[in-house]
């Protein structure tokens, strides 16, 4: 992850779960079995260059495993 989440994730939403996740087999092989969900939300992030931006972030999450593989999908605002 080349950024740091510095605020609470706002408006979290699940948009894929279980077999609807293309990466399900890989996630289960690397992190273990669980009810995997692909989620999105908005947060303030600090980039490697030190700048701070609002961004839409996506991640995978499972009970007993936690949140994994955060990525920025787009920046919000200016």
Biopython code that builds the backbone (N, CA, C, O; Angstrom):
import numpy as np
from Bio.PDB.StructureBuilder import StructureBuilder

atoms = [
    (1, "UNK", "N", (0.856, -1.164, 0.000)),
    (1, "UNK", "CA", (0.000, 0.000, 0.000)),
    (1, "UNK", "C", (0.900, 1.224, 0.000)),
    (1, "UNK", "O", (1.714, 1.390, 0.908)),
    (2, "UNK", "N", (0.768, 2.082, -1.000)),
    (2, "UNK", "CA", (1.619, 3.256, -1.106)),
    (2, "UNK", "C", (0.929, 4.512, -0.582)),
    (2, "UNK", "O", (1.222, 5.620, -1.031)),
    (3, "UNK", "N", (0.014, 4.336, 0.365)),
    (3, "UNK", "CA", (-0.668, 5.441, 1.017)),
    (3, "UNK", "C", (-1.067, 5.008, 2.417)),
    (3, "UNK", "O", (-1.046, 3.821, 2.743)),
    (4, "UNK", "N", (-1.432, 5.988, 3.242)),
    (4, "UNK", "CA", (-1.844, 5.716, 4.617)),
    (4, "UNK", "C", (-3.231, 6.312, 4.827)),
    (4, "UNK", "O", (-3.462, 7.476, 4.500)),
    (5, "UNK", "N", (-4.140, 5.535, 5.362)),
    (5, "UNK", "CA", (-5.479, 6.030, 5.662)),
    (5, "UNK", "C", (-5.390, 6.766, 6.994)),
    (5, "UNK", "O", (-5.022, 6.177, 8.010)),
    (6, "UNK", "N", (-5.730, 8.058, 6.986)),
    (6, "UNK", "CA", (-5.572, 8.856, 8.205)),
    (6, "UNK", "C", (-6.896, 9.295, 8.816)),
    (6, "UNK", "O", (-6.904, 10.056, 9.783)),
    (7, "UNK", "N", (-8.021, 8.828, 8.266)),
    (7, "UNK", "CA", (-9.315, 9.144, 8.859)),
    (7, "UNK", "C", (-10.150, 7.867, 8.922)),
    (7, "UNK", "O", (-9.759, 6.823, 8.400)),
    (8, "UNK", "N", (-11.276, 7.973, 9.556)),
    (8, "UNK", "CA", (-12.226, 6.871, 9.590)),
    (8, "UNK", "C", (-12.785, 6.683, 8.177)),
    (8, "UNK", "O", (-12.961, 7.655, 7.442)),
    (9, "UNK", "N", (-13.061, 5.445, 7.804)),
    (9, "UNK", "CA", (-13.668, 5.179, 6.501)),
    (9, "UNK", "C", (-15.150, 5.510, 6.598)),
    (9, "UNK", "O", (-15.872, 4.944, 7.419)),
    (10, "UNK", "N", (-15.599, 6.439, 5.745)),
    (10, "UNK", "CA", (-16.982, 6.906, 5.775)),
    (10, "UNK", "C", (-17.807, 6.196, 4.711)),
    (10, "UNK", "O", (-17.300, 5.862, 3.640)),
    (11, "UNK", "N", (-19.055, 5.971, 5.007)),
    (11, "UNK", "CA", (-20.028, 5.378, 4.086)),
    (11, "UNK", "C", (-19.563, 4.029, 3.519)),
    (11, "UNK", "O", (-19.611, 3.832, 2.304)),
    (12, "UNK", "N", (-19.117, 3.103, 4.367)),
    (12, "UNK", "CA", (-18.695, 1.801, 3.833)),
    (12, "UNK", "C", (-19.882, 1.073, 3.208)),
    (12, "UNK", "O", (-21.005, 1.138, 3.709)),
    (13, "UNK", "N", (-19.612, 0.384, 2.112)),
    (13, "UNK", "CA", (-20.662, -0.293, 1.366)),
    (13, "UNK", "C", (-20.100, -1.578, 0.762)),
    (13, "UNK", "O", (-19.001, -1.578, 0.208)),
    (14, "UNK", "N", (-20.850, -2.665, 0.869)),
    (14, "UNK", "CA", (-20.461, -3.929, 0.242)),
    (14, "UNK", "C", (-21.060, -3.959, -1.150)),
    (14, "UNK", "O", (-22.256, -3.720, -1.317)),
    (15, "UNK", "N", (-20.235, -4.252, -2.161)),
    (15, "UNK", "CA", (-20.788, -4.329, -3.516)),
    (15, "UNK", "C", (-20.529, -5.667, -4.197)),
    (15, "UNK", "O", (-20.959, -5.867, -5.333)),
    (16, "UNK", "N", (-19.839, -6.584, -3.533)),
    (16, "UNK", "CA", (-19.702, -7.956, -4.037)),
    (16, "UNK", "C", (-19.415, -8.858, -2.848)),
    (16, "UNK", "O", (-18.775, -8.446, -1.881)),
    (17, "UNK", "N", (-19.894, -10.089, -2.931)),
    (17, "UNK", "CA", (-19.646, -11.035, -1.856)),
    (17, "UNK", "C", (-19.572, -12.447, -2.415)),
    (17, "UNK", "O", (-20.156, -12.756, -3.454)),
    (18, "UNK", "N", (-18.843, -13.293, -1.703)),
    (18, "UNK", "CA", (-18.747, -14.708, -2.064)),
    (18, "UNK", "C", (-18.293, -14.923, -3.494)),
    (18, "UNK", "O", (-17.270, -14.385, -3.916)),
    (19, "UNK", "N", (-19.055, -15.713, -4.243)),
    (19, "UNK", "CA", (-18.665, -16.075, -5.609)),
    (19, "UNK", "C", (-18.727, -14.893, -6.579)),
    (19, "UNK", "O", (-18.264, -15.013, -7.713)),
    (20, "UNK", "N", (-19.282, -13.768, -6.164)),
    (20, "UNK", "CA", (-19.303, -12.570, -6.993)),
    (20, "UNK", "C", (-17.952, -11.863, -7.046)),
    (20, "UNK", "O", (-17.789, -10.903, -7.799)),
    (21, "UNK", "N", (-16.992, -12.321, -6.264)),
    (21, "UNK", "CA", (-15.653, -11.738, -6.245)),
    (21, "UNK", "C", (-14.755, -12.551, -7.163)),
    (21, "UNK", "O", (-14.563, -13.747, -6.943)),
    (22, "UNK", "N", (-14.201, -11.912, -8.195)),
    (22, "UNK", "CA", (-13.341, -12.610, -9.151)),
    (22, "UNK", "C", (-12.081, -13.171, -8.505)),
    (22, "UNK", "O", (-11.571, -14.203, -8.940)),
    (23, "UNK", "N", (-11.580, -12.509, -7.483)),
    (23, "UNK", "CA", (-10.329, -12.890, -6.825)),
    (23, "UNK", "C", (-10.534, -13.833, -5.643)),
    (23, "UNK", "O", (-9.623, -13.998, -4.832)),
    (24, "UNK", "N", (-11.692, -14.446, -5.525)),
    (24, "UNK", "CA", (-12.030, -15.235, -4.340)),
    (24, "UNK", "C", (-11.034, -16.370, -4.080)),
    (24, "UNK", "O", (-10.589, -16.541, -2.945)),
    (25, "UNK", "N", (-10.685, -17.130, -5.083)),
    (25, "UNK", "CA", (-9.758, -18.262, -4.888)),
    (25, "UNK", "C", (-8.404, -17.769, -4.391)),
    (25, "UNK", "O", (-7.811, -18.385, -3.504)),
    (26, "UNK", "N", (-7.912, -16.679, -4.943)),
    (26, "UNK", "CA", (-6.623, -16.117, -4.520)),
    (26, "UNK", "C", (-6.700, -15.632, -3.073)),
    (26, "UNK", "O", (-5.790, -15.894, -2.286)),
    (27, "UNK", "N", (-7.765, -14.934, -2.719)),
    (27, "UNK", "CA", (-7.926, -14.439, -1.350)),
    (27, "UNK", "C", (-7.956, -15.590, -0.350)),
    (27, "UNK", "O", (-7.324, -15.517, 0.704)),
    (28, "UNK", "N", (-8.688, -16.650, -0.680)),
    (28, "UNK", "CA", (-8.774, -17.797, 0.222)),
    (28, "UNK", "C", (-7.430, -18.510, 0.337)),
    (28, "UNK", "O", (-7.080, -18.988, 1.416)),
    (29, "UNK", "N", (-6.674, -18.588, -0.751)),
    (29, "UNK", "CA", (-5.371, -19.247, -0.717)),
    (29, "UNK", "C", (-4.372, -18.452, 0.133)),
    (29, "UNK", "O", (-3.609, -19.038, 0.902)),
    (30, "UNK", "N", (-4.376, -17.119, -0.004)),
    (30, "UNK", "CA", (-3.407, -16.280, 0.701)),
    (30, "UNK", "C", (-3.802, -16.032, 2.154)),
    (30, "UNK", "O", (-2.970, -16.166, 3.052)),
    (31, "UNK", "N", (-5.062, -15.671, 2.394)),
    (31, "UNK", "CA", (-5.483, -15.221, 3.726)),
    (31, "UNK", "C", (-6.340, -16.225, 4.490)),
    (31, "UNK", "O", (-6.497, -16.101, 5.704)),
    (32, "UNK", "N", (-6.892, -17.209, 3.803)),
    (32, "UNK", "CA", (-7.719, -18.206, 4.477)),
    (32, "UNK", "C", (-9.192, -18.090, 4.122)),
    (32, "UNK", "O", (-9.640, -17.138, 3.483)),
    (33, "UNK", "N", (-9.915, -19.097, 4.565)),
    (33, "UNK", "CA", (-11.348, -19.165, 4.285)),
    (33, "UNK", "C", (-12.089, -18.131, 5.121)),
    (33, "UNK", "O", (-11.626, -17.723, 6.186)),
    (34, "UNK", "N", (-13.215, -17.727, 4.632)),
    (34, "UNK", "CA", (-14.051, -16.770, 5.333)),
    (34, "UNK", "C", (-15.127, -16.290, 4.393)),
    (34, "UNK", "O", (-15.084, -16.588, 3.200)),
    (35, "UNK", "N", (-16.080, -15.560, 4.901)),
    (35, "UNK", "CA", (-17.124, -14.961, 4.067)),
    (35, "UNK", "C", (-16.569, -13.652, 3.512)),
    (35, "UNK", "O", (-16.702, -12.597, 4.133)),
    (36, "UNK", "N", (-15.950, -13.729, 2.345)),
    (36, "UNK", "CA", (-15.273, -12.578, 1.755)),
    (36, "UNK", "C", (-16.257, -11.606, 1.135)),
    (36, "UNK", "O", (-17.238, -12.004, 0.507)),
    (37, "UNK", "N", (-15.976, -10.310, 1.324)),
    (37, "UNK", "CA", (-16.768, -9.231, 0.758)),
    (37, "UNK", "C", (-15.830, -8.212, 0.136)),
    (37, "UNK", "O", (-14.752, -7.944, 0.667)),
    (38, "UNK", "N", (-16.240, -7.645, -0.991)),
    (38, "UNK", "CA", (-15.498, -6.527, -1.578)),
    (38, "UNK", "C", (-16.262, -5.278, -1.187)),
    (38, "UNK", "O", (-17.467, -5.175, -1.419)),
    (39, "UNK", "N", (-15.539, -4.310, -0.579)),
    (39, "UNK", "CA", (-16.203, -3.138, -0.021)),
    (39, "UNK", "C", (-15.575, -1.857, -0.542)),
    (39, "UNK", "O", (-14.458, -1.857, -1.059)),
    (40, "UNK", "N", (-16.315, -0.767, -0.395)),
    (40, "UNK", "CA", (-15.790, 0.539, -0.761)),
    (40, "UNK", "C", (-16.268, 1.568, 0.245)),
    (40, "UNK", "O", (-17.266, 1.370, 0.937)),
    (41, "UNK", "N", (-15.531, 2.681, 0.314)),
    (41, "UNK", "CA", (-15.871, 3.771, 1.205)),
    (41, "UNK", "C", (-14.985, 4.963, 0.891)),
    (41, "UNK", "O", (-14.182, 4.925, -0.040)),
    (42, "UNK", "N", (-15.137, 6.011, 1.668)),
    (42, "UNK", "CA", (-14.388, 7.242, 1.443)),
    (42, "UNK", "C", (-13.552, 7.569, 2.675)),
    (42, "UNK", "O", (-14.005, 7.388, 3.805)),
    (43, "UNK", "N", (-12.331, 8.051, 2.452)),
    (43, "UNK", "CA", (-11.448, 8.369, 3.571)),
    (43, "UNK", "C", (-10.434, 9.422, 3.140)),
    (43, "UNK", "O", (-10.227, 9.664, 1.950)),
    (44, "UNK", "N", (-9.813, 10.035, 4.128)),
    (44, "UNK", "CA", (-8.696, 10.934, 3.888)),
    (44, "UNK", "C", (-7.431, 10.087, 3.906)),
    (44, "UNK", "O", (-7.226, 9.283, 4.815)),
    (45, "UNK", "N", (-6.582, 10.272, 2.891)),
    (45, "UNK", "CA", (-5.361, 9.474, 2.789)),
    (45, "UNK", "C", (-4.144, 10.378, 2.657)),
    (45, "UNK", "O", (-4.231, 11.487, 2.131)),
    (46, "UNK", "N", (-3.005, 9.887, 3.143)),
    (46, "UNK", "CA", (-1.726, 10.580, 2.977)),
    (46, "UNK", "C", (-0.923, 9.784, 1.962)),
    (46, "UNK", "O", (-0.651, 8.600, 2.166)),
    (47, "UNK", "N", (-0.544, 10.433, 0.868)),
    (47, "UNK", "CA", (0.210, 9.786, -0.194)),
    (47, "UNK", "C", (1.692, 9.771, 0.141)),
    (47, "UNK", "O", (2.120, 10.418, 1.096)),
    (48, "UNK", "N", (2.483, 9.034, -0.642)),
    (48, "UNK", "CA", (3.921, 8.923, -0.385)),
    (48, "UNK", "C", (4.623, 10.269, -0.427)),
    (48, "UNK", "O", (5.599, 10.476, 0.295)),
    (49, "UNK", "N", (4.145, 11.191, -1.263)),
    (49, "UNK", "CA", (4.793, 12.503, -1.357)),
    (49, "UNK", "C", (4.394, 13.445, -0.221)),
    (49, "UNK", "O", (4.847, 14.588, -0.173)),
    (50, "UNK", "N", (3.539, 12.961, 0.699)),
    (50, "UNK", "CA", (3.141, 13.753, 1.855)),
    (50, "UNK", "C", (1.843, 14.517, 1.668)),
    (50, "UNK", "O", (1.319, 15.076, 2.631)),
    (51, "UNK", "N", (1.310, 14.554, 0.450)),
    (51, "UNK", "CA", (0.061, 15.279, 0.224)),
    (51, "UNK", "C", (-1.109, 14.504, 0.822)),
    (51, "UNK", "O", (-1.067, 13.280, 0.945)),
    (52, "UNK", "N", (-2.140, 15.233, 1.186)),
    (52, "UNK", "CA", (-3.326, 14.654, 1.809)),
    (52, "UNK", "C", (-4.507, 14.879, 0.877)),
    (52, "UNK", "O", (-4.759, 16.001, 0.439)),
    (53, "UNK", "N", (-5.235, 13.793, 0.574)),
    (53, "UNK", "CA", (-6.357, 13.851, -0.367)),
    (53, "UNK", "C", (-7.535, 13.061, 0.177)),
    (53, "UNK", "O", (-7.368, 12.160, 0.999)),
    (54, "UNK", "N", (-8.718, 13.406, -0.289)),
    (54, "UNK", "CA", (-9.911, 12.595, -0.064)),
    (54, "UNK", "C", (-9.979, 11.594, -1.205)),
    (54, "UNK", "O", (-9.745, 11.958, -2.357)),
    (55, "UNK", "N", (-10.296, 10.339, -0.903)),
    (55, "UNK", "CA", (-10.301, 9.325, -1.944)),
    (55, "UNK", "C", (-11.383, 8.283, -1.694)),
    (55, "UNK", "O", (-11.800, 8.043, -0.561)),
    (56, "UNK", "N", (-11.824, 7.673, -2.791)),
    (56, "UNK", "CA", (-12.664, 6.486, -2.698)),
    (56, "UNK", "C", (-11.705, 5.305, -2.645)),
    (56, "UNK", "O", (-10.842, 5.152, -3.510)),
    (57, "UNK", "N", (-11.863, 4.480, -1.631)),
    (57, "UNK", "CA", (-10.979, 3.326, -1.496)),
    (57, "UNK", "C", (-11.794, 2.038, -1.564)),
    (57, "UNK", "O", (-12.956, 2.004, -1.160)),
    (58, "UNK", "N", (-11.180, 0.996, -2.071)),
    (58, "UNK", "CA", (-11.784, -0.334, -2.140)),
    (58, "UNK", "C", (-10.891, -1.294, -1.372)),
    (58, "UNK", "O", (-9.676, -1.106, -1.311)),
    (59, "UNK", "N", (-11.490, -2.323, -0.785)),
    (59, "UNK", "CA", (-10.731, -3.332, -0.060)),
    (59, "UNK", "C", (-11.541, -4.620, 0.031)),
    (59, "UNK", "O", (-12.738, -4.637, -0.254)),
    (60, "UNK", "N", (-10.871, -5.696, 0.431)),
    (60, "UNK", "CA", (-11.520, -6.980, 0.693)),
    (60, "UNK", "C", (-11.574, -7.170, 2.195)),
    (60, "UNK", "O", (-10.683, -6.727, 2.921)),
    (61, "UNK", "N", (-12.632, -7.838, 2.661)),
    (61, "UNK", "CA", (-12.808, -8.030, 4.097)),
    (61, "UNK", "C", (-13.494, -9.370, 4.345)),
    (61, "UNK", "O", (-14.379, -9.766, 3.585)),
    (62, "UNK", "N", (-13.091, -10.066, 5.400)),
    (62, "UNK", "CA", (-13.735, -11.320, 5.796)),
    (62, "UNK", "C", (-13.755, -11.418, 7.311)),
    (62, "UNK", "O", (-12.849, -10.931, 7.987)),
    (63, "UNK", "N", (-14.791, -12.050, 7.835)),
    (63, "UNK", "CA", (-14.873, -12.284, 9.283)),
    (63, "UNK", "C", (-13.717, -13.169, 9.710)),
    (63, "UNK", "O", (-13.432, -14.174, 9.059)),
    (64, "UNK", "N", (-13.060, -12.812, 10.778)),
    (64, "UNK", "CA", (-11.944, -13.587, 11.288)),
    (64, "UNK", "C", (-10.624, -13.303, 10.591)),
    (64, "UNK", "O", (-9.571, -13.730, 11.065)),
    (65, "UNK", "N", (-10.666, -12.590, 9.477)),
    (65, "UNK", "CA", (-9.445, -12.265, 8.723)),
    (65, "UNK", "C", (-9.178, -10.769, 8.800)),
    (65, "UNK", "O", (-8.038, -10.353, 9.005)),
    (66, "UNK", "N", (-10.212, -9.961, 8.639)),
    (66, "UNK", "CA", (-10.077, -8.511, 8.687)),
    (66, "UNK", "C", (-10.027, -7.893, 7.302)),
    (66, "UNK", "O", (-10.351, -8.536, 6.304)),
    (67, "UNK", "N", (-9.614, -6.632, 7.258)),
    (67, "UNK", "CA", (-9.537, -5.875, 6.010)),
    (67, "UNK", "C", (-8.195, -6.115, 5.345)),
    (67, "UNK", "O", (-7.157, -6.097, 6.006)),
    (68, "UNK", "N", (-8.213, -6.340, 4.034)),
    (68, "UNK", "CA", (-6.991, -6.624, 3.285)),
    (68, "UNK", "C", (-7.009, -5.906, 1.939)),
    (68, "UNK", "O", (-8.073, -5.645, 1.378)),
    (69, "UNK", "N", (-5.834, -5.593, 1.432)),
    (69, "UNK", "CA", (-5.585, -5.100, 0.074)),
    (69, "UNK", "C", (-6.359, -3.822, -0.271)),
    (69, "UNK", "O", (-7.196, -3.813, -1.174)),
    (70, "UNK", "N", (-6.070, -2.771, 0.449)),
    (70, "UNK", "CA", (-6.671, -1.476, 0.156)),
    (70, "UNK", "C", (-6.109, -0.915, -1.141)),
    (70, "UNK", "O", (-4.930, -1.099, -1.442)),
    (71, "UNK", "N", (-6.958, -0.223, -1.915)),
    (71, "UNK", "CA", (-6.469, 0.483, -3.097)),
    (71, "UNK", "C", (-7.327, 1.722, -3.317)),
    (71, "UNK", "O", (-8.514, 1.743, -2.991)),
    (72, "UNK", "N", (-6.707, 2.744, -3.873)),
    (72, "UNK", "CA", (-7.424, 3.978, -4.191)),
    (72, "UNK", "C", (-8.025, 3.808, -5.570)),
    (72, "UNK", "O", (-7.319, 3.479, -6.524)),
    (73, "UNK", "N", (-9.338, 4.034, -5.681)),
    (73, "UNK", "CA", (-9.994, 3.952, -6.970)),
    (73, "UNK", "C", (-10.086, 5.310, -7.650)),
    (73, "UNK", "O", (-9.951, 5.408, -8.870)),
    (74, "UNK", "N", (-10.318, 6.367, -6.859)),
    (74, "UNK", "CA", (-10.355, 7.713, -7.431)),
    (74, "UNK", "C", (-10.227, 8.741, -6.323)),
    (74, "UNK", "O", (-10.533, 8.478, -5.160)),
    (75, "UNK", "N", (-9.768, 9.913, -6.717)),
    (75, "UNK", "CA", (-9.674, 11.027, -5.785)),
    (75, "UNK", "C", (-10.934, 11.862, -5.874)),
    (75, "UNK", "O", (-11.532, 11.997, -6.942)),
    (76, "UNK", "N", (-11.336, 12.426, -4.733)),
    (76, "UNK", "CA", (-12.557, 13.214, -4.648)),
    (76, "UNK", "C", (-12.173, 14.692, -4.549)),
    (76, "UNK", "O", (-11.261, 15.042, -3.800)),
    (77, "UNK", "N", (-12.844, 15.544, -5.278)),
    (77, "UNK", "CA", (-12.595, 16.983, -5.203)),
    (77, "UNK", "C", (-11.402, 17.408, -6.012)),
    (77, "UNK", "O", (-11.032, 16.744, -6.980)),
    (78, "UNK", "N", (-10.799, 18.502, -5.627)),
    (78, "UNK", "CA", (-9.696, 19.115, -6.383)),
    (78, "UNK", "C", (-8.430, 18.306, -6.293)),
    (78, "UNK", "O", (-7.412, 18.685, -6.872)),
]
sb = StructureBuilder()
sb.init_structure("model")
sb.init_model(0)
sb.init_chain("A")
sb.init_seg("    ")
for serial, (resi, resn, name, xyz) in enumerate(atoms, 1):
    if name == "N":
        sb.init_residue(resn, " ", resi, " ")
    sb.init_atom(name, np.array(xyz, "f"), 0.0, 1.0, " ", f" {name:<3s}", serial, name[0])
structure = sb.get_structure()
